[in-house]
């Protein structure tokens, strides 16, 4: 059985910005999010150890009208792609739990409505 089939919580596509200042000073892109984990895409390779815990700051797209929030997350996997580097995190805790859950609900709503996330220039809507 594939690992992705073992997930118990739905993952929702996202295109928010994210910061993990302990790894790299530049922004990453939040590719997907669930109540238990997330996947970030970096423009360069990052040195992260499996099981290492980081503070991940999520900056939701403007259309969501949800404030920036932090996640304490642990690295579960990483992989190098042709033009990007991806890291999968398991969420340990969210100090601003309400904003985090509101954002997951927002992404679930967008997915159910069939409203894709649109990117134009440097603004995610």
Helices and strands as residue ranges (DSSP letters): G 3-6, E 12-19, E 28-33, E 37-42, E 53-59, G 62-64, E 69-80, E 85-93, H 97-113, E 119-120, E 123-124
